[in-house]
């Protein structure tokens, strides 16, 4: 909503960037603290976060290009240089980046993935506040009491009441962080990744019906994020079932 915070010379500090930075720093801080608490290498947490950020960034932008393919063909630089990202693309890229790093270092991917999924949700919560400040990812027009009006210069349409989907998403991400963090620390570590995929995908699927920005692409009657979310949810279910079966086998062996 108020993205340009202050200017020093030719440099303007944007609220969107500040929130992204805070989210990343919080992911580092909580991830390192959790690693030390649960006997994992905190230095590898730093490396994994960097790997997730780099590959996640690339996949997020790549997905955005694919969603806006016609615009990309017409003017590639305008699409590549835009603020457009696809969160699910970033999640997939982040998972791939973490897997590649774990393969390189010969450490357990699932141990570190389950550790970091709560921090992913935490970083997303701050990121969505940044979206609100910039006006991107805005909701449909509404006459409801909780509608917000963005000023001129925002990425959202100015002068009309819109559903604050960014804040709804942010709240959902913080709640998801709490659920996953609690689940992990209460001894159900192996389910954390599956729970993230299922809960985030389900929440995003429903929130998409409230979105008003048209640059998200579509697959049939579903938005691109809804379409990808179906597969992400299914992947979470498969992971959960596999964890349950693995747990039963371990119990049978120890009986």
HELIX and SHEET records of a PDB file:
HELIX    1   1 UNK A   15  UNK A   37  1                                  23    
HELIX    2   2 UNK A   42  UNK A   67  1                                  26    
HELIX    3   3 UNK A   69  UNK A   74  1                                   6    
HELIX    4   4 UNK A   76  UNK A   80  1                                   5    
HELIX    5   5 UNK A   87  UNK A  105  1                                  19    
HELIX    6   6 UNK A  109  UNK A  134  1                                  26    
HELIX    7   7 UNK A  165  UNK A  185  1                                  21    
HELIX    8   8 UNK A  189  UNK A  191  5                                   3    
HELIX    9   9 UNK A  192  UNK A  207  1                                  16    
HELIX   10  10 UNK A  208  UNK A  210  5                                   3    
HELIX   11  11 UNK A  224  UNK A  254  1                                  31    
SHEET    1   A 2 UNK A   4  UNK A   8  0                                        
SHEET    2   A 2 UNK A  11  UNK A  14 -1                                        
SHEET    1   B 2 UNK A 148  UNK A 149  0                                        
SHEET    2   B 2 UNK A 161  UNK A 162 -1                                        
SHEET    1   C 2 UNK A 218  UNK A 219  0                                        
SHEET    2   C 2 UNK A 222  UNK A 223 -1                                        
END                                                                             
